[in-house]
Amino acid sequence: MNPTLVHTAEELRAARSLRPGPVAVAMTMGALHDGHAELVRAAAERVRGPAGGGSVVVTVFVNPLQFGPGEDLDRYPRTLDADLEVAGAAGADIVFAPDVAEVYPGGQPQVRISAGPMGERLEGAARPGHFDGMLTVVAKLLHLTRPDVALYGQKDAQQLALIRRMVADLNFPVEIAAVPTVREPDGLALSSRNRYLTPAQRGTALTLSRALFAGRAVAHHGPEAVRRAARAVLEEPTELAVDYLALVDPADFTEVGDDHRGPAVLAVAGRVGDTRLIDNVPLDLGRHHA
């Protein structure tokens, strides 16, 4: 199926008007891979009934507000033709690929969403202002696409938590749904930035997921055991420069105490060569994980 490609808000409204029924949106920065395709497939399952109907909108927009000084905005891959194929094969009906002037017609927006304290932790501390920029564009794209449900990947767990909080705090009329992280057979989380890795660097990057899986395997023993097991893997001699390892409450991304039981997120970030990668796994502390 070839999705309808639109570039402006007016074209998006026209394309949406031709498709009755509920709408799901999957927001991306392009360079689509199987993880994005899983988002689109999940979106289609949510809105298509037995008789058909409903529509899936995929947004493709490299948001400059999310990139800080020295980050990879200019070299971030832009592969719209390939993205259309991936999105269409996964079930997208409309691909909305605006340019910067369409999303920010007045230039850099003076009024922005503030991510608050949660936006200053972990990824927010490593990338100041990143989450303000992310929430600002998500808010704009939610207004433009007007979905019933918006789907986001669990791999960006802090982003997902912040979007949920924004939608709750600011009364956005949309359901936010999470889609589990998609991984390569060897465990590496799919990311558009993986294409920057050499074969040797890719092997080094596996240290991230190995650390997470080691922590998850002992989740039934509690937080201290999880942290110890994950750190043991990260301390092995590799070319990975670890940014952080954190075991946090999924509601606000504060570190959990050693007596914590119940849901948590084990998150890690590091740099392999010039490429910064993040990964995480959800845990239920105090319970065995398969």
Secondary structure as UniProt FT lines:
FT   STRAND          4..6
FT   HELIX           9..17
FT   STRAND          23..28
FT   HELIX           34..47
FT   TURN            50..51
FT   STRAND          55..60
FT   HELIX           64..66
FT   TURN            69..70
FT   TURN            73..75
FT   HELIX           80..90
FT   STRAND          94..96
FT   HELIX           100..103
FT   TURN            105..106
FT   HELIX           117..120
FT   HELIX           123..126
FT   TURN            128..129
FT   HELIX           130..145
FT   STRAND          149..153
FT   TURN            154..155
FT   HELIX           157..169
FT   TURN            170..171
FT   STRAND          175..179
FT   TURN            185..186
FT   HELIX           192..196
FT   HELIX           199..217
FT   HELIX           219..221
FT   HELIX           223..234
FT   STRAND          240..248
FT   TURN            250..252
FT   TURN            258..259
FT   STRAND          262..272
FT   TURN            273..274
FT   STRAND          275..285
//
